[in-house]
Structures are given as C-alpha cells and as structure tokens.
Amino acid sequence: VFTSPSQTRETYVTVYYSIPNDVLLFTKQDTLFKAGFEITIALLNKNNEPVKTKIIQKKVTAQTFSETNSKNIYTKDQVTFLSKPGNYRLILNVMDLSTRKPVTLKENISIPDFKSKPLKCTKIRFYTKTKSRLPQEKDFPVFPPVREPEDSLLWTQFYLYTKEKALPHKVIYTISNVQGKNVYSDSIKFVPNSNIKSLLYSIGQPFSAGKYFLEIFITNGKYKTSLSEYFFIRGKGQTALISDISSFIKPMQYIMDKKLYKKLITSDIEQQKTILTEFWKERDPEPSTEINELENEFYRRVNYTNQHFSLYKGGKDGWHSDRGRIYIIYGAPSQIETMSSNRSFASVSRYEIWYYTNIGKKFVFYDKFGNNNFLLVSEK
C-alpha cells in the first residue's frame, strides 16, 4: 500500500497486487491456457463500515502448460483511490473465477494527512528501468528493491508536500553499506513551484552485490524532513545479498539439519560459499536451467522478512523474528487477519493471525507494545 498527497484534503491510496500463475486454475482453450480472478478491495472505518470498495476482474493467458504452474510469472497491477486521512482496515480478497476459492488479506492501515505538516514525504518507491525511458506512475515498483545484473539503473521515487513552494529546496542522497560506511552521496537543488513535487533519482553506480541503506534528507531553510529504506544489488550469477554472506548464514538454520548448519557457521567465508553452493545444487528442482527456483524462493523469503519484519530501533533482522521464521519455512499465508486487543484502532497492542489453508495451520502473533515485535503465542 502506497499513499501520496493530492490537491484536495484527501489522500491517494494505491494498492499494488501481484498474483503468480501457480495459484490460478487454468483451462485449455484452443492452443492457449486461460484463467481469471476477481479482486475486491474494501476500506472499512472504525465502525467496520465500508467507505471505499473496488471490484476488478482480470483474465490471464499462458502459452504453455509449464507457464500455468510457474511461481515466477505474475499478473501485476495497481488500484488507486482517494480517501480521507485516518485509521482504517483494508480488506483485499482475491477469488479464482474457476474454483471460486478466495484468499483474503486483512490489515489495519493508517492513511496520513500530508498537509498536516509544512514539509512531509511519502515512502520511497523503487523501479528498475533501462536508460530508454523514465519510470512512469503506471509502472509497477520492485518489491523488495533489488537491482538485477541486467538492470542499468535502480530508480527511486517519492512525493514531497511543501507549504513553501517558492523557496529553494535541497535534497541530499546518501548510501551506506552493511558496515555503516558511506559509499555514495549526492545532492540536488530545486524550487518546487507547486505544493506537491515528485522526485525521481537514479542509482546507476557500479556497487558490488549486497545490501545498502539509502537515506534522503530534505530541507528548505525553514523546515526539514528525512526518509530512508534498504535496497539490494544482485551480482551476475548471484542471489541477492549472497556476497554479504553473513546476512544469509543464520537463516539457514530453519532448513538445514543441525550437523550441516554447525559446519556452516564454523567455516570460513570461502568454505561457507562452497557449502551453500553444494546445498542448493542438490536441491535444484530444474538442474537443466540456469536458475535454481528453490534457492531463489528461499532468499526471496529472507529478503521479504528483512524488509517487513525487522525491528530497526532494536536492530533485529526480520528473519530472526517469529513472523520471519514462519514465513521462511511456510511461505506467504493464505490469509492474514490483524486486530487490536480491545478492537480499537487506538489500542497499542495488536494481534496478527496467519492462516495456511493448504496445510491446515494457524499461527497467532501478539505485539504487546506496538513496536512491531510480534511474538508467536499460538500455533494450531
């Protein structure tokens, strides 16, 4: 979910969704395979009354049977609408039009009032594009933000709301590596001439593969603000972050036997790389292809947990959290339900319930202090 300022008192809300082929039921029609799904997006207020509803149907076509079972072919799109600022519950329901089976995501979201402060930014969106054209609003951002070897640039984009549109503004970009060392900095100056400004910036430097931290500082002399986000660089023939090997050693404890894992953590870096290479080679579902789908899926899950479940104040990586462990082992849940302990949006403590309908499991996580540190309290 991405929010951005509008020219009115309302806020733009953009919901991005990505549906892999393997969750849909395809039927063969002539020489093609076809499927369809319906997406319902509902925004509920604190009284559980719908204030916004969007229903969209999509058709999907595959050329071959193998494409119908692919986890790497997606239907990606976005839905944008205006909403008043405030706290809401977002419900996203995806239903296969053939099986009529739904998958539901429920999440409490806060829609900000960008005009409540004299200088305020949105979150950062990342895009991977070649030099042929600039990213467009209709383009799909990359989640998590990874620059692949074939990408010439990694673009960053965010919106700035300012009440001082006639003043010169300065934006400073700094990038540091996982050791905290500053490896890049740049700055730009501009006069907005409008209260809302879209800022697009390209990261095209030849960084080595690994994880990086982007910080952006904005000032106009009277006010200042900042935002930050992690991004990743994938080297040719490498999995994202594999050069930062320490970031991926410990998550292996979830899928390795104890003896091999002990050998892994006590080896030097070169031995660790050899162990990991052999481990994934033995588990490659399609050895004839260049890509190891199982390895990619594992690292995608680790990337996802670090992006969404990390405790930045406490320095705890997302993979090490209870939600991260369950996500890495089982993948994305069929349904997520979020709620506060007293059914009030103002409540500090929160619950998340993860349902895995395909394996008949349910996990309940509890965030007692509202600091995103969800602990597993029940497993059924």
Number of C-alpha atoms within 10 A of each C-alpha: 13 14 23 23 24 17 10 10 14 19 22 20 21 15 16 14 16 12 16 15 22 16 12 21 17 22 16 14 9 7 9 13 18 18 19 18 21 16 19 15 19 20 22 18 17 14 9 10 12 15 12 14 13 13 12 11 13 13 11 15 18 20 12 12 13 10 16 23 17 15 14 12 15 14 13 13 14 13 14 14 14 17 17 15 16 14 17 22 22 23 19 19 17 21 18 20 17 13 11 11 11 15 17 18 18 19 16 19 14 14 20 21 18 23 19 10 12 15 21 23 22 18 15 21 19 25 24 24 18 14 12 7 7 15 19 9 8 8 14 18 20 14 14 18 22 22 25 20 14 12 15 18 20 23 23 19 19 17 19 22 24 24 16 19 17 14 16 14 20 16 18 15 16 16 21 17 18 13 8 10 11 14 12 14 13 10 12 11 13 13 14 19 13 13 18 20 17 13 12 16 15 17 15 13 10 9 16 14 21 22 23 22 18 19 16 18 15 22 17 20 11 10 15 15 15 14 15 15 16 19 20 21 24 22 19 11 10 16 19 23 22 20 19 15 15 13 18 18 16 14 19 19 16 14 11 13 10 12 8 13 18 12 13 22 16 10 13 10 14 9 14 18 17 12 17 17 12 11 14 15 15 9 13 15 14 12 12 8 9 8 15 17 18 15 19 15 15 18 19 18 21 23 26 20 23 21 19 15 20 21 17 11 7 9 8 14 18 22 27 17 21 17 23 25 19 18 19 23 12 13 15 15 20 15 18 20 16 19 19 19 15 11 11 13 20 10 13 14 20 24 20 21 19 23 22 16 12 8 9 8 13 16 19 20 20 22 19 16 12 14 14 17 21 22 16 18 12 11 11 8
